[in-house]
Amino acid sequence: MNSSFYISDLKLLVRSLVPPRNSLSQKERWLAALGALLGLSLAAWTSYLIFGNSSSLPLLVAPMGASAVLIFAVPSSPLAQPWPALFGNCISAAVGLTCAFLMERSPAVAVLAVALAVLAMIATRSLHPPGGAIALLSVLGGAPIKHLGWSFIWAPVALQTTSLILVAVAFHRMRKVSYPQTVKINENLHRTGDTQISTRLGVTDADLDAVLLQHGKLLDISRSDLKNLITKTEIQAHRRRHGTASCGDIMSRHLITVTFETDLKQCWQLLRTHKIKSIPVIDETRKVIGTISLIDFLKHAGLDIYHDFDLRLRHFLDGAQELTGSQAQVVGHIMNTSVSTCYVESDVLELVVLFTDLGLHSVPILDNQKQLQGIVTQSDLLFALYRMQIDRPIFHVQDPTKIR
C-alpha cells in the first residue's frame, strides 16, 4: 500500500514538472533557429573584420548564444529587448571585471559578481539572463579576458550584442513582428481629452498596475501582450458562455474594389456613387495591398484649409498634383498600405477593438489564402452585436419565497 502510494505521488510530481505544450508553430520554430544563425554569424563576422582572428579576442563569447535564444525565439519578452540585452550584458561585464580587479579571480568571487550583476541589472531596468553568464565569464574567463581588461566590455560584449540586435530588428521587421517592443500610448484618435472606449469600459492601465503590484514578481511578458491576452481571453470566455457569430456570417460579399492602376477619377466616382468611406485595393490574386478613402484624397490634394477647396480637388483629380516627384494619377500613388484585416472564421468580437481603438470604418475579411472575401462595416458589427444580445437565452431567477 505504502509503495503504491509513493509511486502515485511520484507520478503526480513528475507530471507537474513537465512543461506545458509549446505553442510555437513549426514555422516559428524554424524562423527562430534561422534568426539565431544569422545573428550569431554576423556577430562573429563583425568581430573578425574589425579585429581579425586574434587569439586574445574570441570571435564569439558563449553568453551570446543565450542572448540569441531570447532575442530570436521570444522577441516580445521584456528580457529580450535592446535595452536589457545591450546594457544588461555590458553592466554585467563591468561588474565582473570590477570584482576581478578588486579581488582574486576565484569561484567565490565569480558567484559574488553574478549576484551583484543581478542587482545592477534590476536597478537599471536591464535584466537579461545571459548577463549572469557574462559576469561569470569576466571573472573566470582566464588569460584572454584578463588580457583584454576593460576593453572586454566594448569588444566583444557590446559589439557582438549590438550585432545581434541589428540583425533582430531587420529579421523581425521582415516577418512583420514588432521588435523592439515599444510602450503603446492609448492616445485618442480624435485628439480630445477622452480615453479610448476600450479603456473606459475595459481593463485600464491603472487596473494592470494594481494587479502587477499585488503580484510583486517579474513577469516575462510585455504589458501590451499581457493586455492583449486578457482581451482575447475575455472574448473566448464570452464565446464559450453565449456563443457568437463569425465575420463570414455578417460580412458583405458583393464588393466594390479597385487595383493599384485604377484611375483616381474613377475611384473618386466609386466613393461618391456608392456612398462608402473606403475601398479595398487588391492585386491580381485578390490579395489586399491597401485601402483608399476620402481622407487619402484630402491628404494628398493638400486640402489643409477650405479656401479654393473645390478648385484644388479638381486640380488633384486631373492628375496635376505632384507626389514625390511623379504624377499622382492612380490609386497606388495615394493608397494607405497599412491595412488591418480579419479572417472569415474570426469571431466578430475581434472586430470591436479595431473599430473602437483604431478608428476604422470597415475591415476587409480574408480567407485562409489571404484573398479578399468580404467587408464588415461598423453598422454590420453593431447590428450583429444587437442580434447576439436579444437572441441569447434569458435565465430567470426563481423567487426564493416560492422555493419549497
Secondary structure, DSSP 8 states (H G I E B T S, - for coil): -HHHHHHHHHHHHHHHHS-------HHHHHHHHHHHHHHHHHHHHHHHHHH-S-TTS-SS-THHHHHHHHHHH-TTSGGGSHHHHHHHHHHHHHHHHHHHHHS--SHHHHHHHHHHHHHHHHHTT---THHHHHHHHHHHS-HHHHHHGGGGIIIIIIHHHHHHHHHHHHHHHHTT---S--------TT-SS---HHHHHS--HHHHHHHHHHH-S--SS-HHHHHHHHHHHHHHHHHHHH---BHHHH-B-S---B-TT-BHHHHHHHHHHHT-SEEEEE-TTSBEEEEEEHHHHHHHTT-SSSTTHHHHHHHHHTT-SEETTEE--BHHHH-B-----EETTSBTTHHHHHHHHS--SEEEEE-TT-BEEEEEEHHHHHHHHHHHHHHS-------GGG--
